[in-house]
């Protein structure tokens, strides 16, 4: 990075600076290089085997007529706008894993550009580029950019909505609030959890309006950054977002109510017990820590402290972003737990760009503090910005520890398990599936395999004298849901293979019956 793109850390961003076309043009070669790196990282192994939710999307949604996709909502796996995008990609390129995932890749790369736009409004240009680079090489962002679901689209629209909110908060504008309403509605149409994100925006508006009315006096960077969050104009933007989202979902609402009721508590007692951990906030936190791996998991306190420095500093000059994250995460978590919905870590993926920004800015704040306090005493020749850059780059390099893991295995190795069994089974043997492995094989990878879901059926097969192969996935959930079958299998079968994947808890197990 050249010194031409340095601005003092923590300096308030004025609209004139943010709109400088000369500044933006100077950054474009760097940004294009970052986007090319991101594209390459996300294209590698894009055609790897699909996991459960992707297969469900492909088989049960993208093959439906487009008009029907706008009127049915049988499960939470139906990310409406993403499904339409995936259907279009398959129509253009044919049915394949990479075509199904293409919209996720496109929005994944585009979300890096969107983060750069947001960051350019609140921090120095160098920090904005480093935040984009951190997101570009993030293991989790690469993973979701190769995941045929709507999460990278959600991230893109969420970042773009925040960009328009930040600009409109400085200078009220019908055009900006209209853009905000449009992209927020698209975020909600991509994934319903975006409603929590837009609600967090609305709560920020309410908080600013009330504080200004009661206590705040004009002046100061924080006041200037939220001057436009007053009056009725923001209400137009929020009403437009909500109205458009409601209009887009109107044909789906009756089915959505039934689907949410089923997921929240309408399951059988066995299903509810098996999936109970997925509705636990503690499980969600543990899953996030596990996702960081053993090295970065140990470094989690450092990550939290660094991001905390960044958030605290931005609170002075650009309060919208830190307050947004501090509202959105607890709000989403509280609502999901209150209504007994599954607390997937991916519901918070929309915050990953802000976290990268906080980490980079936090590195600059720490660099500035270190230079101010110890530089003169120890005659350092490195200034705060240079030290901040070095710390941010070190953090980006450290995050690369996780990246190779994305390419070691597919997300869920249904193909590997199928090929393993088919290469070793005899023509007279029987192959059966259990639980959540049944649909991927029956509907996509191995239609000739049978599903077994009762202990009597499995005992009968084994007593027939034929060798029986059993395949199931999500071991912890499956073994709780089918405890009687699992106990029988542990006594009368031998586990011959375990196929790991990058999806947490999604390993595929292969068992073979032992002779009687």
C-alpha positions in Angstrom: 0.0 0.0 0.0 1.3 3.5 -0.8 1.2 6.5 1.4 -1.1 8.2 -1.1 -4.1 6.3 0.4 -3.4 7.1 4.1 -5.7 9.2 6.2 -5.4 9.6 10.0 -7.0 6.7 11.9 -10.2 7.6 13.6 -10.6 10.8 11.5 -14.3 11.7 10.9 -15.3 11.0 7.3 -17.0 13.9 5.7 -19.3 13.5 2.7 -16.8 15.4 0.6 -14.1 12.9 1.3 -16.4 9.9 0.9 -17.6 11.2 -2.5 -14.1 12.0 -3.9 -13.9 10.4 -7.3 -10.1 10.9 -7.3 -9.8 9.0 -4.1 -12.0 6.2 -5.3 -10.2 5.9 -8.7 -6.8 5.7 -6.9 -8.1 2.7 -5.0 -9.6 0.8 -7.9 -6.4 -1.1 -8.9 -6.0 -2.4 -5.4 -9.7 -3.3 -5.1 -9.7 -5.1 -8.4 -6.7 -7.1 -7.3 -8.5 -8.1 -4.1 -11.6 -9.0 -6.0 -9.6 -11.2 -8.4 -8.0 -13.0 -5.4 -11.5 -13.5 -4.0 -12.8 -14.9 -7.3 -10.0 -17.4 -7.6 -10.4 -18.6 -4.0 -14.1 -19.1 -4.5 -13.8 -20.8 -7.9 -11.5 -23.6 -6.5 -13.6 -26.8 -5.9 -16.8 -24.9 -6.7 -18.1 -28.2 -8.3 -17.5 -30.3 -5.2 -20.3 -32.5 -3.8 -23.4 -30.9 -2.4 -24.6 -31.0 1.2 -28.1 -31.6 2.5 -29.6 -28.2 2.2 -28.1 -27.6 -1.2 -29.5 -30.9 -2.5 -32.9 -30.0 -1.0 -32.8 -26.7 -2.8 -31.8 -28.3 -6.1 -34.3 -31.2 -6.1 -37.3 -29.6 -4.4 -37.1 -25.9 -5.4 -35.0 -25.0 -8.5 -36.8 -27.7 -10.6 -40.2 -26.1 -9.9 -41.7 -23.5 -12.2 -40.6 -20.0 -11.3 -44.2 -18.9 -10.7 -44.6 -21.7 -8.2 -41.5 -20.7 -6.3 -43.2 -17.4 -5.5 -46.2 -19.0 -4.0 -44.9 -22.0 -1.9 -42.9 -22.1 1.3 -42.8 -25.6 2.7 -39.6 -25.2 4.6 -37.0 -22.7 5.8 -34.6 -24.0 3.1 -36.6 -22.0 0.5 -34.5 -18.8 0.2 -36.9 -17.3 -2.4 -34.7 -14.8 -4.2 -31.7 -17.1 -4.2 -33.7 -20.0 -5.5 -34.9 -17.9 -8.5 -31.2 -16.8 -9.1 -30.1 -20.4 -8.9 -32.8 -21.5 -11.3 -31.7 -18.9 -13.8 -28.1 -20.0 -13.5 -29.1 -23.7 -14.1 -31.2 -22.6 -17.1 -28.1 -20.9 -18.6 -25.4 -23.4 -17.8 -27.2 -26.7 -17.1 -27.7 -28.5 -13.8 -24.5 -28.9 -11.8 -23.1 -28.1 -8.4 -21.1 -25.1 -9.7 -24.1 -23.6 -11.5 -26.3 -24.0 -8.4 -23.6 -22.2 -6.4 -22.9 -19.5 -9.0 -25.2 -16.9 -7.4 -23.5 -17.4 -4.1 -20.1 -16.9 -5.6 -21.2 -13.7 -7.5 -22.8 -12.2 -4.4 -19.8 -13.3 -2.3 -17.4 -11.3 -4.5 -19.8 -8.4 -4.8 -20.2 -8.3 -1.0 -16.4 -7.6 -0.7 -17.0 -4.5 -2.9 -19.9 -3.5 -0.8 -17.8 -3.7 2.4 -15.3 -1.5 0.8 -18.0 1.0 0.1 -19.2 1.0 3.7 -15.7 1.1 5.1 -14.8 4.0 2.8 -17.5 6.1 4.6 -16.1 5.6 8.1 -12.3 4.8 8.1 -9.2 5.6 6.0 -8.9 4.3 2.5 -6.1 2.0 3.4 -8.2 0.5 6.2 -11.1 0.0 3.8 -8.9 -1.9 1.4 -7.5 -4.1 4.2 -11.0 -4.8 5.5 -11.9 -5.9 2.0 -8.8 -8.1 1.8 -9.6 -9.7 5.2 -13.1 -10.6 4.0 -11.7 -11.9 0.7 -9.5 -14.5 2.3 -11.8 -15.3 5.2 -12.4 -19.0 5.5 -16.0 -18.5 6.5 -16.7 -16.1 3.7 -15.2 -18.4 1.1 -17.3 -21.3 2.5 -20.5 -19.4 2.2 -19.6 -18.1 -1.3 -19.5 -21.8 -2.3 -22.7 -22.7 -0.5 -25.9 -22.8 -2.6 -27.9 -20.8 -0.2 -28.9 -17.1 0.1 -26.4 -16.0 2.8 -23.9 -14.1 0.6 -26.8 -12.4 -1.1 -28.1 -11.5 2.3 -24.7 -10.1 3.2 -24.4 -8.1 0.0 -27.9 -6.5 0.3 -27.3 -5.9 4.0 -24.0 -4.1 3.5 -25.5 -2.0 0.7 -28.5 -1.1 2.9 -26.1 0.0 5.6 -24.1 2.1 3.1 -27.2 4.0 2.1 -28.2 4.4 5.7 -24.8 5.9 6.6 -25.0 8.3 3.8 -28.6 9.2 4.4 -27.8 9.7 8.1 -25.4 12.5 7.2 -27.4 14.2 4.4 -31.2 13.4 4.2 -32.2 12.5 0.7 -35.3 10.9 -0.9 -33.0 9.2 -3.4 -30.9 7.6 -0.7 -33.9 6.5 1.4 -35.6 5.0 -1.7 -32.4 3.0 -2.5 -32.3 1.9 1.2 -35.9 0.7 1.0 -35.3 -1.2 -2.2 -32.2 -3.1 -1.2 -33.5 -3.8 2.3 -36.6 -5.5 0.7 -34.3 -7.5 -1.5 -32.3 -8.6 1.6 -35.5 -9.8 3.3 -36.7 -11.5 0.1 -33.3 -13.3 0.0 -33.5 -14.5 3.7 -36.1 -13.6 6.3 -33.5 -13.1 9.0 -32.7 -9.8 7.3 -35.9 -8.5 9.0 -33.9 -8.5 12.2 -31.1 -6.5 10.5 -33.6 -3.9 9.2 -35.2 -3.8 12.6 -31.8 -3.0 14.1 -31.5 -0.1 11.7 -34.9 1.1 12.8 -34.0 0.9 16.5 -30.9 3.0 15.8 -33.1 5.7 14.2 -35.5 5.6 17.2 -32.5 5.8 19.6 -31.0 8.8 17.8 -34.3 10.6 17.5 -35.1 10.1 21.2 -31.6 11.1 22.3 -31.6 14.2 20.2 -35.0 15.2 21.4 -34.1 14.7 25.1 -30.5 15.3 25.7 -28.1 15.7 22.7 -26.8 19.1 21.8 -25.6 19.8 18.2 -22.0 19.4 17.3 -19.3 16.8 17.3 -18.4 14.0 14.9 -21.0 11.5 16.3 -23.8 14.1 16.0 -22.7 15.0 12.4 -22.7 11.3 11.4 -26.4 10.9 12.5 -27.8 14.4 11.7 -30.0 12.9 9.0 -31.7 10.5 11.3 -34.4 12.8 12.4 -37.8 13.8 11.1 -40.1 11.7 9.0 -37.9 11.0 6.0 -36.2 7.9 7.4 -39.7 6.5 8.2 -40.3 6.6 4.5 -37.3 4.4 3.9 -38.3 1.9 6.5 -41.9 1.9 5.4 -40.8 1.3 1.8 -38.6 -1.6 2.9 -41.3 -3.2 5.0 -44.0 -2.6 2.4 -42.1 -4.1 -0.5 -41.0 -7.1 1.6 -44.6 -7.7 2.6 -45.8 -7.4 -1.0 -43.1 -9.9 -2.2 -44.0 -12.4 0.5 -47.8 -12.0 0.4 -48.5 -15.2 -1.6 -46.2 -17.1 0.8 -47.6 -15.9 4.2 -50.2 -18.6 4.8 -47.6 -21.4 4.2 -44.9 -19.5 6.1 -47.0 -19.4 9.3 -47.4 -23.2 9.2 -43.7 -23.8 8.5 -42.6 -21.6 11.3 -45.1 -23.3 13.7 -43.7 -26.7 12.7 -40.1 -25.7 13.2 -40.7 -23.9 16.5 -42.6 -26.6 18.2 -44.9 -28.7 16.1 -42.5 -31.6 15.7 -42.8 -35.0 17.3 -41.2 -35.4 20.7 -38.4 -37.4 19.2 -37.6 -34.8 16.6 -37.8 -32.0 19.1 -35.4 -33.9 21.4 -33.0 -34.6 18.6 -32.8 -31.0 17.4 -32.9 -29.4 20.8 -29.2 -28.4 20.7 -29.8 -26.5 17.5 -32.1 -24.2 19.5 -29.5 -23.4 22.2 -27.6 -20.1 22.3 -24.8 -22.0 24.1 -24.5 -24.5 21.2 -24.4 -21.6 18.8 -21.5 -19.9 20.6 -19.6 -23.3 20.9 -20.1 -23.8 17.2 -18.6 -20.4 16.4 -15.6 -21.2 18.5 -15.2 -24.6 16.9 -15.4 -23.0 13.5 -12.3 -20.9 14.3 -10.2 -24.0 14.8 -7.7 -24.8 17.5 -5.3 -21.9 16.7 -7.7 -19.0 16.2 -10.0 -20.4 18.9 -7.2 -19.8 21.4 -6.7 -16.4 19.9 -10.4 -15.5 20.4 -9.7 -13.1 23.3 -7.2 -11.2 21.1 -9.8 -11.0 18.3 -12.5 -9.8 20.7 -10.2 -7.1 22.2 -9.0 -5.9 18.9 -12.5 -5.6 17.5 -13.5 -3.9 20.7 -10.9 -1.2 20.2 -12.2 -0.7 16.7 -15.8 -0.5 17.8 -15.0 1.9 20.7 -13.1 4.3 18.4 -15.8 4.2 15.7 -18.4 5.0 18.3 -17.0 8.5 18.5 -17.1 9.4 14.8 -19.2 6.7 13.1 -21.5 5.3 15.8 -24.0 3.6 13.4 -21.8 0.5 12.7 -20.8 -0.5 16.3 -24.3 0.2 17.6 -25.8 -1.8 14.7 -23.8 -4.9 15.6 -24.5 -4.5 19.3 -28.2 -4.4 18.6 -28.5 -6.9 15.8 -26.8 -9.9 17.3 -28.6 -9.8 20.7 -31.9 -9.0 19.0 -31.7 -11.9 16.6 -30.5 -14.3 19.3 -33.3 -13.2 21.7 -36.1 -13.5 19.1 -34.9 -16.9 17.9 -34.6 -18.3 21.4 -38.0 -16.8 22.5 -39.9 -18.4 19.6 -37.9 -21.7 19.9 -36.4 -21.4 16.4 -33.0 -23.0 15.5 -30.1 -20.7 16.4 -27.8 -21.3 13.4 -24.5 -19.3 13.5 -25.2 -18.5 9.8 -28.0 -16.2 10.9 -25.2 -13.9 12.0 -23.2 -14.2 8.8 -24.5 -10.8 7.8 -22.2 -9.2 10.4 -19.0 -10.7 9.1 -18.1 -7.7 7.0 -18.5 -5.3 10.0 -16.3 -7.7 12.1 -13.5 -7.5 9.5 -13.8 -3.8 9.6 -13.7 -3.6 13.4 -10.6 -5.9 13.5 -8.7 -3.8 10.9 -9.7 -0.5 12.5 -8.9 -1.9 16.0 -5.4 -2.8 14.7 -4.9 0.8 13.7 -6.2 2.1 17.0 -3.8 -0.2 18.9 -1.0 0.9 16.6 -1.7 4.6 17.2 -1.9 4.1 21.0 1.4 2.1 21.0 3.2 4.7 18.9 1.9 7.5 21.0 2.8 6.0 24.4 6.0 4.1 23.6 7.3 5.5 20.4 8.9 8.7 21.8 10.2 7.0 24.9 11.9 4.2 22.9 12.7 6.2 19.8 10.6 4.1 17.5 10.9 5.1 13.9 7.6 3.4 13.0 4.5 5.7 13.2 1.0 4.7 14.3 -0.4 4.2 10.8 2.5 2.0 9.7 2.3 -0.1 12.9 -1.5 -0.4 12.5 -1.0 -1.6 8.9 1.5 -4.1 10.1 -0.8 -5.4 12.8 -3.8 -5.6 10.4 -1.7 -7.5 7.8 -0.5 -9.9 10.5 -4.1 -10.5 11.4 -5.0 -11.2 7.8 -2.0 -13.6 7.5 -3.1 -15.4 10.7 -6.6 -15.9 9.3 -5.1 -17.8 6.4 -4.5 -20.7 8.7 -8.1 -21.7 8.3 -8.4 -21.2 4.6 -6.8 -24.5 3.4 -9.4 -26.4 5.4 -12.1 -25.3 3.0 -10.5 -27.4 0.2 -9.6 -30.5 2.1 -13.1 -32.0 2.0 -16.5 -31.2 0.5 -19.1 -29.7 2.7 -20.7 -33.1 3.2 -19.2 -36.1 1.5 -22.3 -38.1 0.4 -20.5 -38.9 -2.9 -17.4 -40.3 -1.1 -19.6 -42.6 1.0 -21.6 -43.7 -2.0 -18.5 -44.6 -4.0 -16.9 -46.3 -1.1 -20.0 -48.6 -0.5 -20.6 -49.3 -4.2 -16.9 -50.3 -4.7 -17.1 -52.8 -1.8 -20.6 -54.2 -1.6 -21.5 -57.5 -3.2 -24.4 -57.7 -5.7 -26.5 -59.5 -3.1 -26.0 -57.0 -0.3 -28.5 -54.4 0.7 -27.7 -50.7 1.2 -30.0 -48.6 3.4 -30.0 -45.0 4.7 -31.2 -43.5 7.9 -32.5 -40.1 9.0 -31.2 -37.0 7.2 -29.1 -39.1 4.8 -32.2 -40.6 3.2 -33.2 -37.6 1.0 -29.8 -36.9 -0.5 -29.4 -40.5 -1.6 -33.0 -41.3 -2.6 -33.6 -38.0 -4.5 -30.2 -37.4 -5.9 -27.0 -39.5 -5.4 -28.3 -43.1 -5.1 -32.0 -43.6 -5.9 -31.5 -47.4 -5.7 -30.7 -47.3 -2.0 -33.6 -47.9 0.4 -34.5 -45.8 3.5 -35.0 -47.6 6.8 -36.6 -45.7 9.7 -37.7 -48.5 12.2 -35.8 -51.0 14.2 -38.1 -53.8 12.9 -37.2 -53.0 9.3 -33.5 -53.1 10.0 -33.7 -56.3 12.1 -35.7 -58.0 9.3 -33.1 -57.0 6.7 -30.2 -58.4 8.8 -32.0 -61.6 9.6 -32.6 -62.2 5.8 -29.0 -63.5 5.7 -27.8 -60.7 3.3 -25.0 -58.3 4.2 -26.5 -54.9 5.1 -24.7 -51.6 4.7 -26.1 -48.6 6.6 -25.3 -45.0 5.8 -26.3 -42.0 7.8 -25.1 -38.4 8.3 -25.2 -35.8 11.2 -24.2 -38.5 13.7 -25.0 -36.7 16.9 -28.6 -35.8 15.8 -29.3 -39.1 14.1 -28.2 -41.2 17.0 -30.4 -39.3 19.4 -33.4 -39.3 17.1 -33.1 -43.0 16.3 -31.6 -44.1 19.6 -33.0 -47.7 19.5 -31.7 -48.2 16.0 -28.3 -46.7 16.9 -28.0 -49.0 19.9 -28.8 -52.0 17.7 -26.3 -50.9 15.1 -23.5 -50.5 17.6 -24.0 -54.1 18.7 -24.6 -55.8 15.3 -22.7 -53.6 12.8 -19.1 -52.5 12.4 -18.3 -48.9 11.4 -16.1 -49.2 8.3 -15.7 -45.6 7.3 -16.3 -42.0 8.4 -16.4 -39.3 5.7 -15.7 -35.9 7.2 -16.9 -32.6 5.7 -16.4 -28.9 6.3 -20.0 -28.7 7.6 -19.9 -28.8 11.4 -21.4 -32.1 12.6 -22.2 -33.2 9.1 -19.9 -36.3 8.8 -21.3 -39.3 6.9 -20.9 -42.7 8.5 -20.8 -46.1 6.8 -21.7 -49.3 8.8 -21.6 -52.9 7.7 -23.4 -55.8 9.4 -21.4 -58.4 11.1 -22.1 -62.1 10.4 -24.7 -63.6 12.7 
